[in-house]
Amino acid sequence: MRPGAIVDGSSGEVACDHDHRYPEGVALMRDLGVDAYRFSIGVDVGIACNHAPRGRRPLTPSRRIDGLRPFNGGAAPIGREGGTAGAGVWGPGAVAAAGALLVDRWENRPSREELVVPVTLPSTVRLEPGVGDAPLVVVEHPAATARVHAYGAHVVAWAPAGARDALWLSPDAVLAPGAAIRGGIPLCFPWFGPHPDGAGPAHGFARTSAWRLVGATELPDDEQRPGGAILLTFELTPADVDPALAALWPHDFTARTEVEVGASLTVSLTTTNHGGEPADLTQALHTYLAVDDVRRARVDGLDGGPYLDKVDGDARQVQDGPVLFTGPTDRVYRGTSARLTVSEPGGRTLEVAKAGSRTTVVWNPWAEGASGMRDVPDDAWPRFVCVEAANAADDAVRLPAGETQTLMTRLTVL
Ligand SMILES: O=P(O)(O)OC[C@H]1O[C@H](O)[C@H](O)[C@@H](O)[C@@H]1O
């Protein structure tokens, strides 16, 4: 379309954006006096809107749409259990109910205040502008400093007192809604790697969703935590997730991320399945460890472990000795539970401990892989190695209805 041909400057670039523009759409329908509207409604909308997810305001009874069903009948009501998604021709009552639903969804969208539930921040914690409306939580505690984005519940920096940062964050990391932050500890959830049907983005929706900060607490100096620590807690429910992405994993869940900032950094991801069916998931705490030069680094603790070699067509291999880096490395070690160390000659040693994890992923893209990544400078790939506590591939998790599961990793500079 010729630029400038439309008076208000619109172009054909966005042909249909109902998801973002539904308030205008509903208003337009009202102005036009239409009495029927053909559309489809997804289970995720039913889940997100027809009951109050934990931590969110309940819908007012007049706006609930229990029993909403297509005119042609046959589809079950969309209720708390999920029900049946349907498409059909809807009558005036349904249009009014759907309009109310859309308005409710809009009115119930997380506000800046909801993304920071009123928690009393310890004096060593402050909020700074982060990504979109989701703040950056800055911790400056005598035991350690850290920076954690509520967007993705993503730790981007952690340095124990007197030490340099143990995590690598790309200087070209994109900090914008919709983008995954390159570096730190991205949370890969509820799937790791490509979406099982190829329908969604890599590594799930957790890393591109705005989590709610629901707690910031000072933990005492004791034997377990010398020097004390700060515990940050973030939560995510389907209502916090872009509905198009939430629909790709249609389960009613609460995910809770706890970040303990102290002499060690502990990150845990706890998932509760509130639905009536088991939920299948894969996941990773995709830790980018800072190293001086990955070509001189070694990972100990995986000797003898079977792995899938993703740079060799998922060939099944067995680790012999420490992991050394001589080219693109992308390995999924199976059945691992041991503590690992990452070290360099004359450099520091990082310990990576974990719990609730059967898989360890070790990754570095090397020059050829990094050259295709716009958020990694060409000369930056030697500066990190990813050692990821995960449950993936053959170690996927089936979370039964009503149950809770936790994946945890703990970093310590030795
Ligand atoms: O670029 P991303 O989507 O963040 O993924 C980065 C990497 O994550 C994991 O380590 C996978 O095993 C790799 O195959 C993938 O390339």
The ligand as an SDF file (V2000), in Angstrom:
LIG
                    3D

 16 16  0  0  0  0  0  0  0  0999 V2000
   18.0820  -18.4440   21.8940 O   0  0  0  0  0  0  0  0  0  0  0  0
   17.2470  -19.0850   22.9480 P   0  0  0  0  0  0  0  0  0  0  0  0
   15.8260  -19.3240   22.5280 O   0  0  0  0  0  0  0  0  0  0  0  0
   17.3020  -18.3120   24.2460 O   0  0  0  0  0  0  0  0  0  0  0  0
   17.8550  -20.5130   23.2320 O   0  0  0  0  0  0  0  0  0  0  0  0
   19.2010  -20.6640   23.5500 C   0  0  0  0  0  0  0  0  0  0  0  0
   19.5750  -22.1370   23.7350 C   0  0  0  0  0  0  0  0  0  0  0  0
   18.8640  -22.6510   24.8490 O   0  0  0  0  0  0  0  0  0  0  0  0
   19.1930  -24.0020   25.2300 C   0  0  0  0  0  0  0  0  0  0  0  0
   20.4540  -24.0670   25.7990 O   0  0  0  0  0  0  0  0  0  0  0  0
   19.0400  -24.9610   24.0800 C   0  0  0  0  0  0  0  0  0  0  0  0
   19.5560  -26.2360   24.4020 O   0  0  0  0  0  0  0  0  0  0  0  0
   19.6900  -24.4300   22.8360 C   0  0  0  0  0  0  0  0  0  0  0  0
   19.3630  -25.2790   21.7380 O   0  0  0  0  0  0  0  0  0  0  0  0
   19.2620  -23.0040   22.5360 C   0  0  0  0  0  0  0  0  0  0  0  0
   19.8950  -22.5300   21.3820 O   0  0  0  0  0  0  0  0  0  0  0  0
  1  2  2  0
  2  3  1  0
  2  4  1  0
  2  5  1  0
  5  6  1  0
  6  7  1  0
  7  8  1  0
  7 15  1  0
  8  9  1  0
  9 10  1  0
  9 11  1  0
 11 12  1  0
 11 13  1  0
 13 14  1  0
 13 15  1  0
 15 16  1  0
M  END
$$$$
